Amino acid sequence: MDHFTRNGLTFDVTDSGPADGEAVVLLHGWPQDRHAFDRVIPLLTAAGYRALAFDQRGYSPGAQPKPVGAYAMADLVGDVAGLLDAAGLDRAHLVGHDWGGAVAWATAERLPGRLRSLTVLSTPHHRAMFEALRRPQQLSKSWYMLAFQVPVLPELVLKSTLEQVLRRSGLPAPDAHRYAARFRQGRTSSGSLAWYRALGGAELAGATSRLRGIVPRVMGGAGASGTEPGAVSAGEARRITVPTTYVWGNQDVALGRAAALATASWVSADYRFVELDAGHWLPETRPHDVAAAILERAGS
């Protein structure tokens, strides 16, 4: 399959490997697209797995709704379920990086019966992130979440600075160039930033006052990439019952150690924590380590 449709939106899909292999669904983050996993997918298909990656809403040209409310976590999780249904899959191994990791955690909470396993890259469990935001170390990394709430201005600034920002944060130059070019196309800039703007009061209320004091003067400083503090509001969080591996780079510009270590307390199933001497962009920079973690989890 090269696309699927859900609620009038059409999503572009990469579908690789044997059709009868166990499926691995890969969710990209901001401001990536499904090609973030191009170096990982051949390693999965060589091991006999079917790998599916799709451009999520805000990124696929046919799935860029204008209302910010259309980017609520319930819709993002629904898109994952829509892919599984369209591909004829009752269950799959789920992998997510950055914002895709947030969606992966939420899918494991809300639809555990659809998952064989969970592998999350970079992004801690959202409750672990809430706790970490009480610390100045994480607050200093998370200023961009508040900055992205401003209408229009982030799109204008990032259209000219995003490539430089991504390269400074450790993303290889060819990937930074491609993602920045895509960000400037159509409604991708506002669609991708709508993920941040859809964060409700429950998600940001605890952090907003602390973040106001540390937002840099110019958007584009270190840490202007990564994930949000909460995929699901604090009151909805419940422990993960799906076998889980969490992979974190100890040089991540956006996500610190406190949340990474606290994530274990939110998983009640078999859990493995993999710490890499790496930065934030694990699918692009550490594909063999990422694939090894996925394959170890999927085969366990």
C-alpha positions as CSV (number, residue, x, y, z in Angstrom):
1,M,0.0,0.0,0.0
2,D,1.2,3.5,-0.7
3,H,-1.6,5.5,1.1
4,F,-4.6,5.1,3.2
5,T,-7.7,7.3,3.9
6,R,-9.3,8.1,7.2
7,N,-12.1,10.6,7.8
8,G,-11.5,12.3,4.5
9,L,-7.7,12.6,5.0
10,T,-5.2,10.8,2.8
11,F,-1.9,9.7,4.3
12,D,1.2,8.7,2.3
13,V,2.7,5.4,3.3
14,T,5.9,3.5,2.7
15,D,5.2,-0.3,2.9
16,S,8.3,-2.5,2.7
17,G,9.2,-6.1,3.3
18,P,7.3,-9.4,3.1
19,A,3.5,-9.0,3.1
20,D,3.2,-11.9,5.5
21,G,5.9,-10.8,7.9
22,E,5.0,-9.4,11.3
23,A,4.3,-5.7,10.9
24,V,6.4,-2.9,12.4
25,V,4.7,0.6,12.2
26,L,7.1,3.5,12.5
27,L,6.0,7.0,13.6
28,H,8.1,10.1,12.8
29,G,8.5,13.2,14.9
30,W,8.8,17.0,14.3
31,P,9.8,18.2,11.7
32,Q,10.5,14.9,10.1
33,D,8.5,12.7,7.8
34,R,8.3,8.9,7.1
35,H,11.7,9.1,5.5
36,A,13.3,9.5,8.9
37,F,13.3,5.7,9.0
38,D,14.8,5.1,5.6
39,R,18.1,3.8,7.1
40,V,16.2,1.6,9.6
41,I,13.6,0.0,7.4
42,P,16.1,-2.1,5.3
43,L,17.4,-3.6,8.5
44,L,13.9,-4.6,9.6
45,T,12.8,-6.1,6.3
46,A,16.1,-8.0,6.0
47,A,15.1,-9.7,9.3
48,G,11.7,-10.7,7.7
49,Y,9.5,-7.9,9.1
50,R,7.0,-5.8,7.1
51,A,7.7,-2.2,7.8
52,L,5.1,0.6,7.4
53,A,5.9,4.3,7.9
54,F,3.4,7.0,7.1
55,D,3.5,10.8,6.9
56,Q,1.3,11.8,9.8
57,R,-1.4,14.5,9.8
58,G,0.1,17.9,9.1
59,Y,2.8,16.4,6.9
60,S,0.9,14.4,4.2
61,P,-0.4,16.9,1.6
62,G,-3.7,15.2,1.7
63,A,-4.0,15.3,5.5
64,Q,-3.4,18.9,6.6
65,P,-6.6,20.0,8.3
66,K,-6.7,23.7,9.3
67,P,-8.3,23.6,12.8
68,V,-5.8,23.1,15.6
69,G,-8.4,20.9,17.3
70,A,-7.9,18.4,14.5
71,Y,-4.5,17.6,16.0
72,A,-5.6,16.3,19.3
73,M,-4.0,13.1,20.6
74,A,-7.2,11.1,20.1
75,D,-7.0,11.9,16.4
76,L,-3.3,11.1,16.1
77,V,-3.9,7.7,17.8
78,G,-6.9,7.2,15.6
79,D,-4.7,7.6,12.5
80,V,-2.4,4.8,13.8
81,A,-5.5,2.6,14.1
82,G,-6.6,3.7,10.7
83,L,-3.3,2.5,9.2
84,L,-3.6,-0.9,10.9
85,D,-7.1,-1.3,9.6
86,A,-6.2,-0.3,6.1
87,A,-3.2,-2.7,6.1
88,G,-5.4,-5.5,7.4
89,L,-3.5,-5.8,10.6
90,D,-5.0,-6.8,13.9
91,R,-1.8,-6.0,15.8
92,A,1.7,-4.6,15.1
93,H,5.0,-3.7,16.7
94,L,4.9,0.1,17.2
95,V,7.9,2.4,17.0
96,G,7.9,6.1,17.5
97,H,10.5,8.9,17.6
98,D,10.1,12.4,19.1
99,W,6.4,13.4,18.6
100,G,5.9,10.0,17.0
101,G,7.1,8.6,20.4
102,A,4.4,10.6,22.2
103,V,1.8,9.1,19.9
104,A,3.3,5.6,20.4
105,W,3.0,6.0,24.2
106,A,-0.6,7.2,23.9
107,T,-1.5,4.3,21.5
108,A,-0.1,1.8,24.0
109,E,-2.3,3.4,26.7
110,R,-5.5,3.6,24.7
111,L,-5.2,0.6,22.3
112,P,-2.9,-1.9,24.0
113,G,-4.7,-4.8,22.3
114,R,-3.6,-3.6,18.9
115,L,0.1,-3.8,19.8
116,R,2.6,-6.7,20.0
117,S,5.3,-4.5,21.4
118,L,6.4,-0.9,21.8
119,T,9.8,0.8,21.1
120,V,10.1,4.5,21.8
121,L,13.0,6.6,20.7
122,S,14.1,9.7,22.6
123,T,10.6,10.6,24.0
124,P,10.0,9.8,27.7
125,H,6.6,8.8,29.0
126,H,4.5,12.0,29.3
127,R,4.1,11.7,33.1
128,A,7.8,11.3,33.5
129,M,8.2,14.5,31.4
130,F,5.7,16.3,33.7
131,E,7.8,15.4,36.7
132,A,11.0,16.5,34.9
133,L,9.6,19.9,34.1
134,R,9.9,20.7,37.8
135,R,13.6,20.8,37.3
136,P,15.5,23.7,35.8
137,Q,17.6,21.4,33.6
138,Q,14.5,20.2,31.6
139,L,12.9,23.6,31.6
140,S,15.9,25.1,29.9
141,K,15.5,22.5,27.2
142,S,11.7,23.0,26.7
143,W,11.4,26.7,26.1
144,Y,10.3,26.1,22.5
145,M,7.0,24.5,23.5
146,L,5.8,27.9,24.7
147,A,7.3,29.8,21.8
148,F,5.4,27.6,19.3
149,Q,2.1,28.7,20.8
150,V,2.5,32.1,19.2
151,P,0.4,32.3,16.0
152,V,2.2,32.8,12.6
153,L,5.5,34.1,13.9
154,P,7.1,30.6,14.5
155,E,6.3,29.6,10.9
156,L,7.8,32.8,9.5
157,V,11.0,32.5,11.6
158,L,11.5,28.8,11.1
159,K,11.0,28.9,7.3
160,S,14.4,30.7,7.1
161,T,16.2,29.3,10.2
162,L,15.0,25.7,10.5
163,E,17.8,24.0,8.5
164,Q,20.5,25.8,10.6
165,V,18.6,24.9,13.9
166,L,18.4,21.2,12.9
167,R,22.1,21.0,11.9
168,R,23.1,22.7,15.2
169,S,21.1,20.1,17.1
170,G,23.0,17.2,15.5
171,L,20.9,16.2,12.5
172,P,23.0,15.4,9.4
173,A,23.1,18.1,6.8
174,P,21.2,16.3,4.1
175,D,18.4,15.4,6.4
176,A,18.2,18.9,7.8
177,H,18.0,20.3,4.3
178,R,15.2,18.0,3.2
179,Y,13.1,18.5,6.3
180,A,13.5,22.3,6.1
181,A,12.5,22.3,2.5
182,R,9.4,20.2,3.3
183,F,8.5,22.5,6.2
184,R,8.2,25.4,3.6
185,Q,5.9,23.4,1.4
186,G,2.1,24.1,1.4
187,R,0.6,24.0,4.9
188,T,3.3,21.8,6.4
189,S,4.7,24.5,8.6
190,S,1.4,25.3,10.3
191,G,0.2,21.7,10.2
192,S,3.3,20.4,12.0
193,L,3.3,23.2,14.6
194,A,-0.4,22.5,15.2
195,W,0.7,19.4,17.1
196,Y,2.2,21.7,19.8
197,R,-0.7,24.1,19.7
198,A,-3.2,21.3,20.2
199,L,-1.7,20.8,23.7
200,G,-4.5,21.7,26.0
201,G,-4.4,23.7,29.2
202,A,-4.0,20.5,31.3
203,E,-0.8,19.7,29.5
204,L,0.8,23.1,29.7
205,A,-0.7,24.6,32.8
206,G,2.0,23.2,35.1
207,A,4.9,24.3,33.0
208,T,3.8,27.6,31.4
209,S,4.7,29.9,34.3
210,R,8.1,28.3,34.6
211,L,8.7,28.4,30.8
212,R,8.0,32.1,30.5
213,G,11.2,33.1,32.2
214,I,13.5,31.0,29.9
215,V,12.2,31.5,26.4
216,P,15.2,32.8,24.4
217,R,15.1,36.1,22.6
218,V,15.4,34.5,19.2
219,M,13.8,31.3,18.1
220,G,16.5,29.1,16.8
221,G,18.6,28.5,19.8
222,A,19.8,25.0,20.9
223,G,16.9,22.7,21.9
224,A,14.4,23.9,19.3
225,S,13.5,20.4,18.5
226,G,12.1,17.4,20.3
227,T,8.8,16.4,21.8
228,E,6.1,17.8,23.9
229,P,5.6,17.3,27.7
230,G,2.5,15.3,27.6
231,A,0.8,13.1,25.0
232,V,-2.2,12.6,27.3
233,S,-3.3,14.8,30.1
234,A,-2.1,14.0,33.5
235,G,-5.4,12.7,34.7
236,E,-5.6,10.2,31.8
237,A,-2.1,8.6,32.3
238,R,-2.0,4.9,33.2
239,R,0.8,2.4,33.2
240,I,1.8,0.8,29.9
241,T,1.0,-2.9,29.7
242,V,2.7,-3.6,26.4
243,P,6.3,-5.0,26.4
244,T,8.4,-1.9,25.9
245,T,11.9,-0.7,25.1
246,Y,12.8,2.9,25.5
247,V,16.0,4.2,23.7
248,W,17.5,7.5,24.8
249,G,20.5,9.4,23.7
250,N,22.4,11.0,26.6
251,Q,23.4,14.0,24.4
252,D,19.7,14.8,23.5
253,V,19.3,18.6,23.2
254,A,15.6,18.5,24.1
255,L,15.1,15.6,26.5
256,G,17.1,15.2,29.6
257,R,18.1,12.3,31.9
258,A,15.5,12.9,34.7
259,A,12.5,12.1,32.5
260,A,14.4,9.3,30.8
261,L,15.1,7.5,34.1
262,A,11.6,8.2,35.5
263,T,9.9,6.5,32.4
264,A,10.5,3.0,33.9
265,S,7.9,3.7,36.7
266,W,5.2,4.1,34.1
267,V,5.6,0.7,32.4
268,S,4.2,-2.4,34.2
269,A,5.1,-4.8,31.4
270,D,8.5,-6.2,30.5
271,Y,10.8,-3.1,30.1
272,R,14.2,-2.4,28.7
273,F,16.0,1.0,28.8
274,V,18.8,1.5,26.3
275,E,21.0,4.5,26.8
276,L,23.1,5.5,23.8
277,D,26.0,7.9,23.6
278,A,24.1,9.9,21.0
279,G,21.9,12.9,20.4
280,H,18.2,13.4,19.6
281,W,18.0,12.2,16.0
282,L,18.4,8.5,16.6
283,P,16.7,7.1,13.4
284,E,18.9,9.2,11.2
285,T,22.2,8.9,13.1
286,R,22.0,5.5,14.9
287,P,19.9,3.3,12.6
288,H,21.7,0.1,13.5
289,D,21.2,0.6,17.2
290,V,17.6,1.6,16.6
291,A,17.0,-1.5,14.5
292,A,18.7,-3.7,17.0
293,A,16.5,-2.4,19.8
294,I,13.3,-2.9,17.7
295,L,14.3,-6.4,16.6
296,E,15.3,-7.4,20.2
297,R,11.9,-6.2,21.5
298,A,9.9,-7.7,18.6
299,G,11.6,-11.0,19.0
300,S,11.3,-11.3,22.8
